[in-house]
């Protein structure tokens, strides 16, 4: 009976490991696992596809190696503070691919372990660069005349409203 329990436990563990591998390897989102000091322990194939880095390029290093330089220290301080306080953070982050190209990603980070004793972090992200470009293009088209390429009435009203609000706040 004890041998059957051990076989059953071993089978369940193997099945759990297989499920984890399938999720980790097959996810469309990039997955990066770090230790408590944010040294990269593991990345999935989507991470390599999005960033251009092979796993060997990044394991043992910190994600700072991909930094775009577009975020200031306060941005990262806020990220760390929220991770320490809430155990999770998400938002847009500009990073740099291995090729040097900048791109924007939607990132979610979750702490593993407790606030007092973090064991590491799991970070997932997807490349939203094309989505951002499409949003900017739609905004431009909505606010400019297609024939003359000049700002249209919508943009004028938006800017006028902002200027009036600013003047009102400043008492001018």
Buried (B, 14 or more C-beta within 10 A) or exposed (E): EEEEEEEEEEEEEEEEEEEEEEEBEEBEBBBBBBBEEBBBEBBBBBBBEBBBBEEEBBEEBBBEBBBBEEBEEEEEEBBEEBBEEEBEBBEEBBBBBBEEEEBBBBBBBBBBEEEEEBEBBBBBBBBBBEEBEEEEEEEEEEBBEEEEEEEBEEBEEEEEEEEEEEEEEEEE
